Every structure is written in structure tokens, then in C-alpha cells.
Amino acid sequence: MMALVFYAGVVTTLIGLAGIVWFFRRARRLRESEADGATVQAELRALVLLNMAAVGVAFFGLAITVVGLIMAP
């Protein structure tokens, strides 16, 4: 049973990490675009929420993984 919790945590962590990588790639692409500064800044502000969500998901997944490891026989 705890193996299931462990693997669920690992999958959740990987989803969060994928979100973080996606955020950095999109932010870099946005900064390299030829859009004006105000547009870039507004879109980066919107991406901050997605970045915080991805970090939260990765942290939550890591917490689930640790609980699975502690509770394993």
C-alpha cells in the first residue's frame, strides 16, 4: 500500500518539475521575442502564478514521497 503512495508522490513530483521546466522555457522564449517591454512584463506576471503552482505541486509530491518512504515497512 505504501509503495502506491510512494509512486504517486514520485509521479506528482515529476509533474511539478515538468511544469517548472515548461515555465522556464516559455519565459525564455518570451524574453527573446521582439515584443515590447510592457507586453513581456505583463505576460511574465501571469506566468508567475503558473510557476508557483508548479513549485507547489512538486513540493506536495515530494512530501507524499517522503511519507511513503517513512511509512514503508
MOHUDA-V459351 format. One record per pair of residues at least 12 apart in sequence whose ideal C-beta (glycine too) atoms are under 6 Angstrom apart, sorted by the first residue. I is the first residue (numbers start at 1). J is the second residue. Records with the same first field share a line. If there is no record, write none. Layout:
BEGIN
I=J, J
END
This chain:
BEGIN
2=68, 71, 72
5=68
6=65, 68
9=61, 64, 65, 68
10=65
12=61
13=58, 61, 62
15=57
16=54, 57, 58, 61
17=58
19=54
20=54
23=50, 51, 54
27=47
30=43
END
